Amino acid sequence: MFQHRIGKEIPLPAQINDVLGILDESGFFEDGLLVGSWVFPFYKEVFGIEYVLRTDDVDFALAPDVMKSRQRIDLEAAFIGKGYDVVMDNLSGLQKFLAGTFDIKFLIHRKGGREEIVTISKYNVHAQPLPFLDLLFVAPIDISLPEYRIRILSPETMFLHKLIIAQRRKKGSKQDKDLEQCEILVPHMDSDKLVGILKDYRISKATIKSIKRSCAAINIQANFL
């Protein structure tokens, strides 16, 4: 696992800092990761990767093993205690925590075709199951800052994940965003790390084809496969 210490505050919105602090205090990052576009401010500090954020969605992924835990930590109560609103979709069961303009959501790996929202008893939150999220837990990065410690996915796993899911998107705009982020990550990829991650994570022939299609779309060679 890669570890990095950042000796200064990162210029993040106050609400994002509050959320990360709550999660660190709860021990969440023993089981979870910050994923999605909000990892880029940390990538900028650690790897020099520049990306202009255009989303208020803040996503956190939970490792599948969290379902086995008997420990109980009430994250919902912690968020409510900080004044955040909880929004539930009555039809799907999707849960979001609202921190100002930001939507905080939890995700977990989806096995097979089941799409039902999963209750995470350990943290008293509901997580949306999505495919290939277990990939994000290969080679994560621990980040230590003056205010808190967090764990994020590595640029290499983000790159591979985006290459895969881009071909599964139903909306062209989301696929465009996935591929745009892949293009930004390309110059910073460690080919040995990519090969190592793929050795630790089994992928099907269909998934390899998806990766190749995404690589072709951004005009790069998939030599790491």
Secondary structure, 3 states (H helix, E strand, C coil): CEEEECCCCCCCCHHHHHHHHHHHHHCHHHCEEEEHHHHHHHHHHHHCCCCCCCCCEEEEEECHHHHHCCCCCCHHHHHHHCCCEEEECCCCCCEEEEECCEEEEEEEECCCCCCCCEEECCCCEEEEEECCHHHHHCCCEEEECCCCEEEECCHHHHHHHHHHHHCCCCCHHHHHHHHHHHHHHHHHCCHHHHHHHHHHCCCCHHHHHHHHHHHHHCCCCCCCC
